[in-house]
Amino acid sequence: MTDTRKINPLLKSGLELGPIVLFFVAYLWLKDRVFTIGGSEYEGFILVTAGFIPVILLSTLLLWRLTGHLSKMQIVTAVLVTVFGGLSVWLNDDRFFKMKPTLIYLIFGGLLGIGLLRGQSWLKHVMEGMMPLDHEGWMKLTRRLCAFFFALALANEVIWRTQSTEIWVYFKTFGLTAALFIFFMAQSRLFRDHALDTSKPET
C-alpha cells in the first residue's frame, strides 16, 4: 500500500463520508419500521446496519484501488464495522454495533499511549506529511489526541447506554465528527508555535 496516488478531493471525501451519510438517511427512513425475516422480527436499525457493512467495505475497497493506500484507521474501522455490525445482525442486538466507536477510540488512544510511554509520537508517522511539526509539537499533539480519544470512547459509552437509539445515531453522525473538527481547530496555537522550519533539519 505504498504506491499512493492522488484523486479528486471531492471523490475522496465522498467515499469516506458517503457511507455515514447513507447510514443516517437510511436510519431516518426505516427507524420506525419492523421487518419479519425468516420468522424473526428486525427493527429498521438492524437492517440499516446490515446494509452499512457492504457499503463501508465497498467504499474502502474503492479508496484503496483509486489511491493505492489505506490508513490504519480506515482498515480498523472496516474490520470493526464488519465484526460488530455482523454480530448485531446475527444476534439481532443493536448493542454490538453501538460499541464499535468505543473500541475504535480505545484502540487508537491505547496505541498512541503506548508510543508515548516509549517516548515516541506514533501519530507523527501517520500525519507527518499533513502537518510538519517539530518533535515537541508532535509529542504535545499526541498526548492531547490520546486523551481526546479516551474521552470520545467514554462519551460514546454514556450516550448509547443512557439515550435512545435515535439520539445515539445523531451523536455518531454529527457529534463525533464535530468533536474531531473542534479538537483540531483548537490546536491552531500548537500548530503555529511548533511549525517545523523546513529550511532546517529537525533535531
C-alpha positions in Angstrom: 0.0 0.0 0.0 2.9 2.3 -0.6 2.1 3.4 -4.2 -0.1 6.4 -3.1 -2.0 8.2 -5.9 -3.9 11.5 -5.7 -7.6 11.5 -6.5 -10.1 14.3 -6.7 -10.6 15.6 -3.1 -14.4 15.6 -3.5 -14.4 12.0 -4.6 -12.2 11.0 -1.7 -14.4 12.9 0.8 -17.5 11.3 -0.8 -16.0 7.8 -0.4 -15.0 8.5 3.2 -18.2 10.2 4.4 -20.7 8.8 1.9 -21.4 5.6 3.9 -22.0 7.5 7.1 -24.5 9.8 5.3 -26.2 6.9 3.7 -26.5 5.2 7.1 -28.1 8.3 8.6 -30.6 8.8 5.8 -31.5 5.1 5.7 -32.0 5.1 9.5 -34.3 8.1 9.3 -36.3 6.3 6.6 -36.6 2.9 8.4 -36.3 3.7 12.1 -40.0 3.2 12.9 -40.5 0.1 10.9 -40.2 -3.6 11.9 -39.5 -6.3 9.4 -40.2 -10.0 9.7 -37.5 -12.2 8.0 -37.3 -15.9 8.5 -39.8 -15.8 11.3 -37.8 -13.2 13.3 -38.6 -9.5 13.7 -35.9 -7.0 12.9 -36.0 -3.3 13.7 -35.1 -0.8 11.0 -31.8 -0.1 12.8 -30.7 -3.7 12.4 -31.5 -3.7 8.6 -29.7 -0.4 8.2 -26.7 -1.9 10.0 -26.8 -4.9 7.7 -26.7 -2.6 4.6 -24.0 -0.4 6.1 -21.5 -3.3 6.2 -21.2 -3.9 2.4 -21.3 -0.2 1.8 -18.3 0.6 4.0 -16.4 -2.4 2.6 -17.1 -1.2 -0.9 -16.1 2.4 -0.2 -12.9 1.2 1.5 -12.0 -1.1 -1.4 -12.6 1.8 -3.9 -10.4 4.1 -1.9 -7.6 1.5 -2.0 -8.0 0.9 -5.7 -8.0 4.6 -6.5 -5.3 5.8 -4.1 -3.2 2.7 -3.6 -3.3 3.4 0.1 -5.4 2.9 3.2 -4.8 4.4 6.6 -4.6 2.2 9.7 -7.8 3.9 11.0 -9.7 3.0 7.7 -8.6 -0.6 7.9 -9.5 -1.0 11.6 -12.8 0.8 11.1 -13.8 -1.5 8.2 -12.8 -4.6 10.3 -14.8 -3.5 13.4 -17.8 -2.5 11.3 -17.8 -6.0 9.8 -17.3 -7.8 13.1 -19.6 -5.8 15.3 -22.2 -4.9 12.7 -22.3 -8.6 11.8 -22.8 -9.6 15.4 -25.6 -7.1 15.8 -27.4 -8.5 12.7 -26.7 -12.1 13.5 -27.8 -11.8 17.2 -30.5 -9.2 16.4 -28.9 -7.0 19.1 -28.0 -3.4 18.3 -25.7 -3.0 21.3 -22.7 -4.6 19.5 -22.8 -2.0 16.7 -23.1 0.8 19.2 -20.0 -0.4 20.9 -17.9 0.0 17.8 -16.9 3.7 18.2 -15.9 2.9 21.7 -13.5 0.2 20.6 -12.1 2.3 17.7 -11.2 5.2 20.0 -9.9 2.9 22.7 -7.6 1.1 20.2 -6.2 4.3 18.8 -5.9 6.0 22.2 -4.2 3.0 23.5 -1.7 2.8 20.6 -0.9 6.5 21.0 -0.4 5.9 24.7 2.0 3.0 24.1 4.0 5.2 21.8 4.1 8.0 24.4 5.4 5.5 27.1 8.2 4.7 24.7 9.0 8.4 24.3 7.7 8.4 20.7 4.9 10.0 18.7 3.3 7.3 16.6 0.9 10.0 15.4 3.8 11.6 13.6 4.3 8.6 11.3 0.7 8.8 10.3 0.2 12.5 9.8 3.7 14.0 9.2 3.1 14.8 5.6 -0.1 16.7 6.6 1.3 18.8 9.5 5.1 19.5 9.6 5.7 19.9 13.4 8.9 19.8 15.5 9.4 16.9 17.9 7.9 18.8 20.9 4.9 19.7 18.9 4.2 16.1 17.9 4.5 14.9 21.5 2.1 17.6 22.7 -0.4 16.8 20.0 -0.1 13.1 20.6 -0.8 13.5 24.3 -3.8 15.7 23.7 -5.2 13.4 21.0 -4.6 10.3 23.2 -6.7 11.9 26.0 -9.3 13.1 23.5 -9.8 9.6 22.0 -10.3 8.2 25.5 -12.8 10.9 26.2 -14.7 10.1 23.0 -14.8 6.4 24.0 -16.3 7.4 27.3 -18.8 9.7 25.7 -20.0 7.0 23.3 -20.5 4.6 26.2 -22.5 7.1 28.1 -24.7 8.0 25.1 -25.6 4.6 23.9 -26.2 3.2 27.4 -28.4 6.0 28.6 -30.0 7.5 25.5 -32.3 6.3 22.7 -31.1 4.8 19.5 -32.1 7.9 17.6 -30.1 10.2 19.9 -27.1 7.8 19.5 -27.4 7.9 15.7 -27.4 11.7 15.7 -24.4 11.7 18.1 -22.5 9.3 16.0 -23.2 11.1 12.7 -22.8 14.7 13.8 -21.5 14.8 17.4 -18.3 12.7 16.9 -17.5 14.4 13.6 -18.0 17.9 15.1 -15.9 17.0 18.1 -12.9 15.9 16.0 -13.2 19.1 13.9 -13.4 21.3 17.0 -10.4 19.4 18.6 -8.1 20.1 15.6 -9.3 23.7 15.3 -8.5 24.2 19.0 -4.9 23.1 18.2 -4.2 26.2 16.0 -1.8 27.7 18.5 0.1 24.5 18.8 0.4 24.2 15.0 1.6 27.8 14.9 4.1 27.6 17.8 5.6 24.3 16.7 5.6 24.5 12.9 8.7 22.9 11.6 11.1 25.1 9.7 11.6 23.0 6.6 14.7 25.0 5.7 16.5 23.4 8.7 16.9 19.7 9.5 14.8 18.6 12.5 16.9 17.7 15.6 
